[in-house]
Amino acid sequence: MVELTQGILQTSKNVFKNNSGSLVRTLIYTIGHFAIAIICLMLIADVPFIIALTDAIVEPLANSVWYFVLDKIWTNKFSKKS
């Protein structure tokens, strides 16, 4: 179990080391996305903060799942033609 934990930790360190700039920019983008979604919902739709916060988090997660499913279907369809 210790080896597994150390392996995961080392892999995580390597991923961060090799992609630190992208990960930081992605984190900043994600926080900005949440903030923009909250502000837009509160100003445009006159939604309470907690509902806007929930939507700002849930909607991108739902889109991520949709994109993953779409990508799997797409790659399977086109990889069979090759």
C-alpha positions in Angstrom: 0.0 0.0 0.0 2.9 2.4 0.8 4.4 1.8 -2.7 1.1 2.6 -4.3 0.7 5.8 -2.3 4.3 6.8 -3.1 3.8 6.0 -6.8 0.7 8.1 -6.9 2.4 11.0 -5.1 5.5 10.8 -7.4 3.3 10.7 -10.5 1.3 13.7 -9.3 4.5 15.6 -8.7 5.8 14.7 -12.2 2.5 15.8 -13.8 2.5 19.1 -11.9 6.2 19.7 -12.6 5.8 19.1 -16.3 2.5 21.0 -16.6 2.6 23.6 -13.8 2.0 26.6 -16.1 -1.0 25.0 -17.8 -2.4 23.8 -14.5 -2.2 27.2 -12.9 -3.7 28.9 -15.9 -6.5 26.2 -15.9 -7.2 26.8 -12.2 -7.3 30.6 -12.8 -9.6 30.1 -15.8 -11.9 27.8 -13.8 -12.2 30.2 -10.9 -12.9 33.0 -13.4 -15.5 30.9 -15.1 -17.3 30.3 -11.8 -17.2 34.0 -10.9 -18.5 35.1 -14.3 -21.3 32.6 -14.3 -22.3 33.7 -10.8 -22.3 37.4 -11.6 -24.2 36.9 -14.9 -26.9 34.8 -13.2 -27.3 37.2 -10.4 -27.4 40.3 -12.6 -29.3 39.0 -15.7 -31.6 36.4 -14.1 -31.9 37.9 -10.7 -31.0 34.6 -9.0 -29.9 34.3 -5.4 -26.2 33.8 -4.8 -26.4 30.2 -3.6 -28.4 29.1 -6.7 -26.0 31.0 -9.0 -23.1 29.3 -7.2 -24.6 25.9 -7.6 -25.3 26.4 -11.3 -21.8 27.8 -11.8 -20.3 24.6 -10.5 -22.8 22.0 -11.7 -23.3 23.2 -15.3 -19.5 23.0 -16.2 -19.3 19.6 -14.6 -22.4 18.4 -16.6 -20.8 19.8 -19.8 -17.6 18.0 -19.0 -19.4 14.7 -18.7 -21.3 15.4 -21.9 -18.1 16.2 -23.7 -16.5 13.0 -22.5 -19.4 10.9 -23.8 -19.5 12.8 -27.1 -15.7 12.4 -27.5 -16.0 8.6 -26.9 -18.8 8.3 -29.4 -16.9 10.4 -31.9 -13.6 8.7 -31.6 -15.2 5.2 -31.8 -17.2 6.2 -34.9 -14.2 7.6 -36.8 -11.6 5.1 -35.6 -13.7 2.2 -37.1 -13.6 3.9 -40.5 -9.8 4.1 -40.6 
